Structure formats: C-alpha cells, structure tokens
Amino acid sequence: MRIDSRSIRLAAVATAAGLALVGCSSDDGDDGTDEAGAPAVAFAAPTDGETVSSPVAIEMEATDLTVEAAGEVNEGAGHMHIMVDTDCVAEGEVIPNDDSHRHFGDGSTTTELELEAGEHTLCLQLADGEHVATSYTDTITITVE
C-alpha cells in the first residue's frame, strides 16, 4: 500500500477532529462536498437557476452530518432551516422563527413552500438543537412561475 502526503494530511485532520478515517478518494465536488469530503448541506431539489411552480417541492440533504429533531445539542448534528429572500444567519446566532426563516425542528428533509411568482433566493442552513446557526449553508436562486 502506497501512502502519499495527501493521505497523511487527511489522516492528521481526521485524527485532530476525532473522526475515523475510512478511506481516501478524490471527489470532484459535484455532490456538495469538497475534495476531502467535508460535511455539507445542500438543496437536492430544486436546483440553482431552476424554474418551478408553487408549491415548491424542496428536498434537503446533508453529507457527513446527522439531521435530527431540535432539542439536544449534539456534535456534527442539527436540523434544517430555509431562509426565504433573506441572508443566511451568522454562525453562532439563533435563527429567528418567522415567515422568512422556516424551521424544520422535527428533523424533516422535505417540504413544500408556497411562494409568489417571481425570483426567490433560498438559503438552507443547519442549526444545532437550540436553533444556533452553523456554518453549513447552501444558497440557490429559483424562479416561480
């Protein structure tokens, strides 16, 4: 087995983070992760730039993160929020609960959003069990017919 410097660096990062290194593979980033397979959240549907009709069917996904109901705060886990036509919330801030900040504290990863016709920006953001925003976000722009 050949061990290169990239594998050594990945093993060091995984060890420092308290993670088990299962294997190394190259990733082109098309699935919402970077080359090292870092944790991420993403909209599985709709896709950025897509034209849709209302209600908009939303599918959210998490890579190397656990999606769970709000309540307990667990490392590497949380629940989804969608910000509609407003910015993502700064990491460490509590995500408000209003019409622009949709909470999915039940741990769900699918929903339907009623949106007016026109262009909309959606920010998907993972928050911990107490609704404190993490750095895991994905932003798309869609057009509703």
Secondary structure, 3 states (H helix, E strand, C coil): CCCCHHHHHHHHHHHHCCCCCCCCCCCCCCCCCCCCCCCEEEEEECCCCCEECCCEEEEEEEECCEECCCCCCCCCEEEEEEEECCCCCCCCCECCCECCEEEECCCCCEEEECCCCEEEEEEEEEECCCCEEEEEEEEEEEEEC
